[in-house]
Amino acid sequence: MSPVKRTVLWVLALGFFVVAGSTAQEPAAAGEYPGLETGKMWTFDVPPLEYWARRYNFRPSQAWLDHARLAAARLGGCTASFVSADGLVMTNNHCARGCIAAVSRQGEDLLGNGFYATTRAEERTCPGGFVEQLREITDVTDQVSAAVPAGTPANRAADLRAEAIRGIEQRCRGTQTDVTCQVVTMYRGGQYKLYRFRRFTDVRLVFAPEVSMAFWGGDPDNFTYPRHDLDVTFYRVYVNGQPAQMDVFYRWSRNGSREGDLVFVVGNPGSTGRLNTLSVLEYLRDVQYPATLDAFARQIAVYTALGQMSPERTAALRNTLFGIQNSQKATQGYLAGLVDPQLMARKTAWERDFRNRVNANPELRQRYGSAWDNIARIRGQMRAVDVPRRYHSFGAYGTRLLSLAGAIVRYPAEMAKADSSRLPAFRDANRQRTEGALYATAPIDTTQEIRMLAAYFTAMARELPANDPVRRQALGTQSPEDAVRAMVRASQILTGDQRRTLVQGGASAIAASTDPFVALARVIDPLERAIATQWTAYLNEEAQNDEFIARALLAVFGNTVAPDATFSLRISDGEVRRYPSNGTQAQPYTTFYGLYDRAYGFNLQEPWNLTPRWLAARSRLDLATPFNAVSTNDIIGGNSGSPVINRDGEIVGLIFDGNIEAQPMRFLFSEAVGRSVWVDSRGLVEALRRVYDADALANELTRGN
């Protein structure tokens, strides 16, 4: 039985949402604590103090909560934390790969070989890097809601809501250059919260291990456990050219953690679907996830084949391939939780119970009772246009030529409009970036373009009918590969100068162009615009009904139900705990002993090979030191780089993954076998001192503990 299948069976034994909002005090069957099916991603402005006190005999002060919030940070699509008074920031290596690659100099491979700045002068500035610290949370639900009168049509309501949110954010930000503001939607529109951040824009790389050690075990070990990864990177933030002086930061725990300890994860979980209606989950199961996985598989096959052509291509594609493989494995886990008919039956039962509670109240029934049926209707309409939506577009698996052709075709029409009426990419605020990409002098990798477009056209030929105008223009009577090769041979937009000349020729030149990609873009353009308008209308109407359900949810259950993840700062409680796996128990901690055992068990073959630095350090390491660990905290993508802290608010670990059993928890939380996986604070410091000779960095982390 697969690990994912085993997870689903455990989940089913526990029930689905049946105790949400319950006042039960005793643990449920199979070791589950009752009432947590919607998860433990709590917001800092509504912490579950009574639940924590009841379960763990722990009631943090407001000062403790403020410290935990202010010492956390976010960057890109990940989480980070401040870990010294001198602006030192800790996150995952896989969150820092863009910076590491960008600061690599001619002849360097910092991703492959690692980096350590032994002095402040050697720290390297990350181009465009920023780190944000959440300073304030304000409830603005009434302000947003007041902007949308009752009965406003969905599209108009979306515009009014967006306008109100923009105004709130602009007033919050004012003229301050180091402040950013974001209105965060909670409970799918049931609440709106204004998050005010301090932004640090001078971010410098301090330390990164070799990527092979940060992602040790590669894709085979990804989303699994036991793990042995040093998935960490350190930055430093500067203000006015000097290290930022932080009055709030996480201190390092002197003793780490033990099995059974209460720990908290503070981070920015990206997206969950625990409050989705049944019809949305069925759409994901039947339409979106299968199509997404098919696209991932095709792209991975192309990138893998390209990487085998030369070491240079392997290095160039490393980040891209990692990202797609990571997303593929996560999506496979999500889908595994939706294809089991029993799990979906339990979701059906919970939704029926929730709706019955709403319908039993005449006022709630009148306001919200039809929302579920409306969403089911909308998702049925989305199914009908899903296939053409995927191919009547310029995406083409991220290839450049069709995307550039789309920008060329749209340029004159968009520039003729008022700025506010243009597509976002062509508005004045984004125009420079769009033109930079359009006229870029970097050569197009035609080998990669041909292979990826052939994979895309192959999928198109399988899914679109022969008389579809996009398929007919792209393929005619040729095979996908022959069609792509012919298009690339005949293309007249391979260089930035060629594209600039065509755009400067205006609408007439573009209309007359015989470039095959431009010709295809001319066919796609009106079709894509029509579908985009239709799709936006569907999403707006669904959002309106989501808000109705959210208000019903809050009326029935109150804040005892955690909101879905929205890449906003949350705090999740958990315990360091082993779990049943492979007919035995998965250990709560791995050690350096396990790293070397697994490496030699695979005869040091990739991806279980060890770098020379790690081979040489074996005799210097305390091999019994905990390296990675697991706990029952509630995380998902976006939590990468989250600090794991103890009751005293001290660092005991660094989140970098969840196990494979945790992936179906996107739709249903369970503590039975799903686990968060993290780098143990003790193993991290041991590696810094014994492997990387980074005593100064280790001392900065542990100073004062």
Helices and strands as residue ranges (DSSP letters): H 3-12, G 29-31, E 42-43, H 49-56, H 62-70, E 72-75, E 78-82, E 88-91, G 93-95, H 97-103, H 110-113, E 115-116, G 120-122, E 124-125, E 131-139, H 141-146, H 154-173, E 179-186, G 187-189, E 191-200, E 202-208, H 211-214, H 218-221, E 233-239, E 242-243, E 262-267, H 278-283, I 284-288, H 289-307, H 311-338, H 341-359, H 362-368, H 371-391, G 396-398, H 401-415, G 419-421, G 424-426, H 428-438, H 446-463, H 469-475, H 480-490, H 496-504, H 506-512, H 516-557, G 558-560, E 570-575, E 579-581, E 584-586, E 589-591, H 592-601, H 612-617, E 626-631, E 643-645, E 651-658, G 660-666, E 676-680, H 681-690, H 695-702
